[in-house]
Amino acid sequence: MALDVQVRSLRSPGQVLIENLAFKVPDGVIHTVMGASGSGKSSLLAAICGTLPLDLQFDGDIALDGQRLDGLPTEQRRIGILFQQDLLFAHMTVFENLLFAVPATPGGSKIASFFGANNTDSTRHDKVFQGLDDLEMAAFAQADPATLSGGQRARVALMRALLAEPRALLLDEPFSKLDTALRARMRKFVFELVGQRKLPVLLVTHDDADVADASQVTRL
């Protein structure tokens, strides 16, 4: 599976942000997009996942595994995204945050299952427990997200994105809010985990230290 991005132009009112840009991200590869603030990095991710603001205009083609995405609604693209902020639900435990992301099993209702109308779906729970094990955070299943460290919250946010079973993953400067030592550990953790999932990954950053592969870099 590969994410194929071709941008003829990406414009804000009165300004061209990106023009004549094309790259392909194979599965299991982390491709990095770099550029100064305001160069259009985050707008490019929004165009890919379908959340581009109405005042921006995108002209191009986006495909995943040969399927055109740019004409599909956001929820049908199955593109995961991780932001600078973890955006965990404050009223849910760590377990509930992760469970919310797990797709419903065929014939079952995700919402009904979550609110207790159908608690027989153990498969979704098993996926959450496996995710917690992968994070080495099984002891924090019932924890309030507010009690977690910044690094722990970032890891939970990443796992929540992966449990939604995306076909590709976008990372919008997810390490920028972390201190230097934690940033290095989190970077290593993310790269190893997404590598295991064999997803095409697009990472936006302004820090050269975040580059996973020097041969997979686009500079705006």
C-alpha positions in Angstrom: 0.0 0.0 0.0 1.3 3.5 -0.9 0.2 7.0 -0.3 0.5 9.0 -3.6 0.3 12.8 -3.3 0.3 15.2 -6.2 -0.3 18.8 -5.6 -0.7 21.2 -8.5 -1.5 24.0 -6.2 -2.6 24.7 -2.6 -3.8 28.3 -2.1 -4.9 30.5 0.7 -6.7 33.8 -0.2 -4.2 35.8 -2.2 -1.3 33.4 -1.7 0.1 30.2 -3.2 1.3 27.9 -0.4 2.4 24.9 -2.4 2.8 24.4 -6.1 3.9 21.5 -8.3 4.7 19.0 -5.5 4.6 15.2 -5.9 5.8 12.3 -3.8 4.9 8.7 -3.0 5.1 7.1 0.5 5.3 3.2 0.4 4.0 1.2 3.3 6.3 0.9 6.2 8.1 4.1 5.2 8.1 7.5 7.1 8.3 10.3 4.7 9.2 13.7 6.2 7.8 17.1 5.0 9.8 20.1 6.3 9.5 23.8 5.9 9.2 27.1 7.8 6.1 28.1 9.6 3.4 29.2 7.2 4.8 27.2 4.3 1.7 25.0 4.1 2.9 21.8 5.9 -0.2 21.4 8.1 -2.5 22.5 5.2 -1.0 19.7 3.1 -2.0 17.2 5.8 -5.5 18.7 6.0 -5.9 18.3 2.2 -4.8 14.6 2.5 -7.2 13.7 5.3 -10.1 15.9 4.1 -10.2 18.6 6.7 -9.0 21.6 4.7 -10.7 24.8 5.7 -13.1 26.3 3.2 -10.9 29.4 2.6 -8.1 27.2 1.2 -8.2 25.7 -2.3 -6.6 22.4 -3.2 -5.9 21.3 -6.8 -4.3 17.9 -7.0 -4.7 14.1 -6.7 -4.4 12.0 -3.6 -4.5 8.2 -3.8 -4.0 5.4 -1.3 -3.3 1.9 -2.7 -4.5 3.2 -6.1 -7.8 4.5 -4.8 -8.5 8.2 -5.2 -9.2 9.9 -1.8 -9.6 13.5 -2.6 -13.2 13.2 -3.6 -14.2 11.1 -0.5 -15.6 12.4 2.8 -13.1 12.5 5.6 -14.6 9.5 7.5 -14.2 7.3 4.4 -10.6 8.0 3.8 -9.3 6.1 6.8 -6.4 8.4 7.4 -5.1 8.6 10.9 -3.6 11.8 12.2 -1.6 12.7 15.3 -1.3 16.4 16.3 1.0 18.4 18.6 -1.7 18.2 21.3 -2.8 14.8 22.4 -6.5 15.7 22.4 -7.4 12.9 24.8 -11.0 13.0 26.0 -10.9 14.4 29.5 -14.1 12.7 30.7 -12.8 9.2 29.7 -10.3 6.9 31.3 -7.3 5.8 29.3 -9.1 2.5 28.5 -12.2 4.4 27.3 -10.2 6.7 25.2 -8.6 3.7 23.4 -11.9 1.8 23.2 -13.6 4.7 21.5 -11.3 4.4 18.5 -11.7 0.6 17.9 -14.1 0.0 15.0 -17.3 -1.9 15.8 -17.4 -5.6 14.8 -19.7 -6.6 11.9 -23.3 -6.6 13.1 -22.5 -4.7 16.3 -23.0 -1.1 17.3 -19.8 0.7 18.4 -21.8 3.4 20.3 -24.2 0.8 21.9 -21.2 -1.3 23.0 -19.4 1.7 24.4 -22.3 2.8 26.5 -23.1 -0.6 27.9 -26.1 -1.6 25.6 -24.0 -4.5 24.3 -21.1 -5.6 26.4 -20.6 -9.0 24.7 -18.0 -7.6 22.2 -14.9 -8.8 23.9 -12.9 -8.5 20.7 -12.8 -4.7 20.9 -11.7 -4.9 24.6 -9.0 -7.4 23.7 -7.6 -5.0 21.1 -7.5 -2.2 23.8 -5.7 -4.5 26.3 -3.2 -5.5 23.6 -2.6 -1.8 22.8 -2.0 -1.0 26.5 0.5 -3.9 26.6 2.3 -2.5 23.5 2.5 0.9 25.3 3.7 -0.9 28.5 0.8 1.0 30.2 -1.5 -1.9 31.3 -1.5 -0.5 34.8 -2.9 2.8 33.6 -6.1 1.4 32.0 -8.4 3.1 34.5 -6.3 6.2 34.9 -7.6 9.7 34.3 -5.6 11.2 31.4 -5.0 14.3 33.4 -2.8 12.3 35.8 -0.4 11.1 33.0 2.9 12.6 32.1 3.3 14.3 28.7 5.0 11.3 27.3 2.4 8.9 28.5 -0.4 11.1 27.0 1.4 11.2 23.7 1.8 7.5 23.6 -1.9 6.9 24.4 -2.9 9.4 21.6 -0.7 7.5 19.1 -2.2 4.1 20.1 -5.7 5.6 19.8 -4.9 6.7 16.3 -3.6 3.2 15.4 -6.5 1.3 17.0 -8.8 3.1 14.6 -7.1 0.9 11.9 -6.1 3.6 9.5 -4.6 2.8 6.1 -2.1 5.6 6.4 -0.9 7.9 9.3 -0.1 11.6 9.3 2.0 13.1 12.1 1.7 16.8 12.5 4.8 17.8 14.6 3.8 15.3 17.4 7.1 15.7 19.2 7.3 19.5 19.3 5.7 20.0 22.8 8.1 17.5 24.5 11.4 18.3 26.2 14.6 17.2 24.5 15.1 13.9 26.3 11.5 12.8 26.1 11.3 13.9 22.5 14.1 11.4 21.5 12.5 8.5 23.4 9.0 9.3 21.9 10.5 9.6 18.4 12.1 6.2 18.7 8.9 4.7 20.1 6.7 6.1 17.3 9.0 5.1 14.5 9.3 1.5 15.9 5.5 1.1 16.4 4.4 2.5 13.0 7.1 0.5 11.3 5.6 -2.7 12.8 2.2 -1.7 11.4 3.6 -1.4 7.8 1.7 1.9 7.2 2.7 4.7 4.9 3.5 7.6 7.3 3.8 11.3 6.5 5.6 13.3 9.2 5.5 17.1 9.2 8.3 18.8 11.2 10.7 21.7 11.3 13.4 19.7 13.2 16.1 17.8 11.3 16.4 15.4 14.2 12.9 14.1 13.5 13.9 12.8 10.0 13.6 9.0 10.0 15.2 8.5 6.5 17.3 11.2 4.8 16.2 9.8 1.4 12.5 10.3 2.3 12.4 14.1 2.8 10.4 16.8 1.0 11.3 20.4 1.7 8.8 23.2 1.1 
